[in-house]
Amino acid sequence: MTKRIMSDRRSKSNKKFMLLSAIGIFMVVDSHTFTALDMFGDYIPYNSFFMPMFVFISGYFNKVDPSTKLLPYIGKKIRTLLVPYAGISVIVYVIQQLMALFKGGERMPLSGWYLMYVLDRVVTVGSPYAIAEPMWFVITLFSLLLIYAIFKKLLGKIWNSYVMLVIFCALNLFTVHLVHTAETDSLYYLLLPLKVLFFLPFLELGMIYRDHLEKKHDAMSGGAKVALMALMLVINAVRTLYLPVPYDLACDRLNELAGFTSPYILTPIVSALVGITFWLTLAGLLEGKLGESRFINYMSCNTFWIMGLHIVFFNVLNCILMAINEYVAVLPYFDTEYFSGSEWYYWEYSPDFKIVYVLIGVLGPLSLKWIFDAVCGAVGKVLVKKTA
């Protein structure tokens, strides 16, 4: 137990990808406040690339080849993805019930009907509850890694990463085309396999970057890297000229494979490549200055907790504001009725107040994780003493 807890406080050696994952999870939180800070979001919208970027990061660290033993590999992914997913889902359920009690809203008992509803959401959109919507990515990533490992095991002797990348890109384009042309309801129970097809090229790209491109990318001078980033901005600027609306670069609801407003099926994959290239290059430039930050390291090590709990902590903040509004002083524009019926309410007293939501969305889950680590560490020490 103690060893496992200490691993959660490890110092990541790959500072570039440490920064990249921390930047990515910060963008997730910021996007769910409707961009309080919006880092380069007017030029490279968050929703145009950050979920493919997380798959790219997973691909970079994915050590799977034809010699990989599938059962131990699957077991490891269950321990590192599905078990934390289930644990955080339980935490979210408990907090959600407590908040429903506080708000006077309807609580959802653990009935057979409710469990079937949750299971249906898990195997389709991917998240057990609306208040934990970003958790959809965990189910998709687990399925993606599993399917990829099986492909590589079966085709290992003839596997060529560049050929497979072309095939995976074709599957991505097919998925986007299908979403554009098919009735949305008809795809509901195909969402998970279609999301796997959509994300496959980014997983392969992560491995191609690690094995073939990283050394060349790292060897670029600072000036060349800045020029590369500028090129990505120019590419997106030019692309917006050919799109009906500039925000067509992005896709708002990948969990439902919806929000593809661009008429071009190439838009999602090109947008993702531009965004990943820009932020990967910037992370390489910043690793010397920020690579030793303990906070960024801890944030990067606990992206799972932030992804699963940041909307919960938005609601915790709203509960505090609601209590102040009812028992201390009336808060201008605080809509109690709206908040009571929605997990996605934000107090719009001032645009700058959204920054408070960003801070609590990051610091709240990290604080809870720190408390969890401390309690588990203390329990582990007691157990060690008793067994000594």
Secondary structure, 3 states (H helix, E strand, C coil): CHHHHHHHCCCCCCHHHHHHHHHHHHHHHHHCCCCCCCCCCCCCCHHHCHHHHHHHHHHHHCCCCCCCCHHHHHHHHHHHHHHHHHHHHHHHHHHHHHHHHHHCCCCCCCCHHHHHHHHHHHCCCCCCCHHHHHHHHHHHHHHHHHHHHHHHHHHHHHCCHHHHHHHHHHHHHHHHHHHHHCCHHHHHHHHHHHHHHHHHHHHHHHHHHHHHHHHHHHHCCHHHHHHHHHHHHHHHHHHHCCCCCHHHHCCCEHHHCECCCCCCCCHHHHHHHHHHHHHHHHHHHHHHHHCCCHHHHHHHHCHHHHHHHHHHHHHHHHHHHHHHHHHCCCCCCCCHHHHHCCCCCCCCCCHHHHHHHHHHHHHHHHHHHHHHHHHHHHHHHHHHHHHC
